[in-house]
Amino acid sequence: MALDQSFVGRSYPPTAPYEVGREKIREFAEAIGETAAAHTDPEAAKALGHPDVIAPPTFVFTITYRAAGEVIADPKLGLDFGRVVHGSQRFAYVRPVRAGDRLTVTSTIEAATTRAGSDFVDLRGDVHDASGELVATAWMKLVARAADDGAAEA
Amino acid sequence: MTAKIGYDEVEVGTELPAGTFPVTRDTLVRYAGASGDFNPIHWNERFATEVGLPDVIAHGMFTMAEAIRVVTDWTGDPGAVVEYGVRFTKPVVVPNDGRGAVVEVSGKVAEKLADRQVRVDITATSGGQKVLGMARAVVRLG
């Protein structure tokens, strides 16, 4: 199924703010087995120059993915969500996400292509803090595989 | 941001200490809860096999989170990461056999950049197969 090309370049309004808490950062760090004190101890984080505990680098995906979910679920885009796998992921950080941040995500569809029956969607999520400063950008490639092309991956 | 490794101490080819990260079903349930990704292919064997997978597989984002630990453990400051990207090339299959899977990660300085930054190329394998492609991070050193 071809993707609706009119979606390319489309940006969505910013999400409601996500408030980053110390205990959420601790929970995420524990879930990935990460023991660095900068994720749990504000003093250790300050010793590294951060105002409060910082999140592991991939934590921000939990926020951008939620925002992306609203975009890719739009039936007009034509992406078959049941066949979607995560093809690639990239982040650029202005600074680490930290406790106390109130983050909003603005999602943009950068590309939507179809090759050999599979659909590819490139989504960018720009993450801003409460003062409007850019904190990080996430790029996600989603792949909806051709119906006869085996199974999902990640 | 204060990385404990100095820019002047590293050369192209400098190898980072490698890491070995075990993954069990328990790990995936915890990651599902912490990340909010409850896709059943990461915890429900029946569902995973019905959609054609060999077994339950790890979240790609879990593998991505483990792989960067080799870099952040090396620099000593998880906030020193400037860029990080991967392709998800093969799933990490996690059997329910009490042992699960292991992700082995290594990294090497591939390029010295301006502004005391370096590019690290990361290799992540599980069961002898590469699970991430083009895994690269840019970090700012001290």
Boltz contact constraints between the chains, C-beta under 6 A:
constraints:
  - contact:
      token1: [A, 27]
      token2: [B, 34]
      max_distance: 6.0
  - contact:
      token1: [A, 28]
      token2: [B, 34]
      max_distance: 6.0
  - contact:
      token1: [A, 31]
      token2: [B, 30]
      max_distance: 6.0
  - contact:
      token1: [A, 31]
      token2: [B, 31]
      max_distance: 6.0
  - contact:
      token1: [A, 31]
      token2: [B, 34]
      max_distance: 6.0
  - contact:
      token1: [A, 32]
      token2: [B, 65]
      max_distance: 6.0
  - contact:
      token1: [A, 36]
      token2: [B, 78]
      max_distance: 6.0
  - contact:
      token1: [A, 38]
      token2: [B, 78]
      max_distance: 6.0
  - contact:
      token1: [A, 48]
      token2: [B, 2]
      max_distance: 6.0
  - contact:
      token1: [A, 48]
      token2: [B, 77]
      max_distance: 6.0
  - contact:
      token1: [A, 49]
      token2: [B, 1]
      max_distance: 6.0
  - contact:
      token1: [A, 49]
      token2: [B, 2]
      max_distance: 6.0
  - contact:
      token1: [A, 50]
      token2: [B, 79]
      max_distance: 6.0
  - contact:
      token1: [A, 54]
      token2: [B, 79]
      max_distance: 6.0
  - contact:
      token1: [A, 56]
      token2: [B, 78]
      max_distance: 6.0
  - contact:
      token1: [A, 57]
      token2: [B, 68]
      max_distance: 6.0
  - contact:
      token1: [A, 57]
      token2: [B, 81]
      max_distance: 6.0
  - contact:
      token1: [A, 57]
      token2: [B, 84]
      max_distance: 6.0
  - contact:
      token1: [A, 58]
      token2: [B, 61]
      max_distance: 6.0
  - contact:
      token1: [A, 58]
      token2: [B, 64]
      max_distance: 6.0
  - contact:
      token1: [A, 58]
      token2: [B, 65]
      max_distance: 6.0
  - contact:
      token1: [A, 61]
      token2: [B, 61]
      max_distance: 6.0
  - contact:
      token1: [A, 62]
      token2: [B, 35]
      max_distance: 6.0
  - contact:
      token1: [A, 62]
      token2: [B, 36]
      max_distance: 6.0
  - contact:
      token1: [A, 86]
      token2: [B, 60]
      max_distance: 6.0
  - contact:
      token1: [A, 86]
      token2: [B, 88]
      max_distance: 6.0
  - contact:
      token1: [A, 88]
      token2: [B, 87]
      max_distance: 6.0
  - contact:
      token1: [A, 89]
      token2: [B, 86]
      max_distance: 6.0
  - contact:
      token1: [A, 90]
      token2: [B, 85]
      max_distance: 6.0
  - contact:
      token1: [A, 91]
      token2: [B, 84]
      max_distance: 6.0
  - contact:
      token1: [A, 92]
      token2: [B, 83]
      max_distance: 6.0
  - contact:
      token1: [A, 93]
      token2: [B, 82]
      max_distance: 6.0
  - contact:
      token1: [A, 96]
      token2: [B, 79]
      max_distance: 6.0
  - contact:
      token1: [A, 150]
      token2: [B, 52]
      max_distance: 6.0
  - contact:
      token1: [A, 151]
      token2: [B, 51]
      max_distance: 6.0
  - contact:
      token1: [A, 151]
      token2: [B, 52]
      max_distance: 6.0
  - contact:
      token1: [A, 151]
      token2: [B, 53]
      max_distance: 6.0
  - contact:
      token1: [A, 152]
      token2: [B, 51]
      max_distance: 6.0
  - contact:
      token1: [A, 153]
      token2: [B, 91]
      max_distance: 6.0
  - contact:
      token1: [A, 154]
      token2: [B, 60]
      max_distance: 6.0
  - contact:
      token1: [A, 154]
      token2: [B, 88]
      max_distance: 6.0
  - contact:
      token1: [A, 154]
      token2: [B, 91]
      max_distance: 6.0
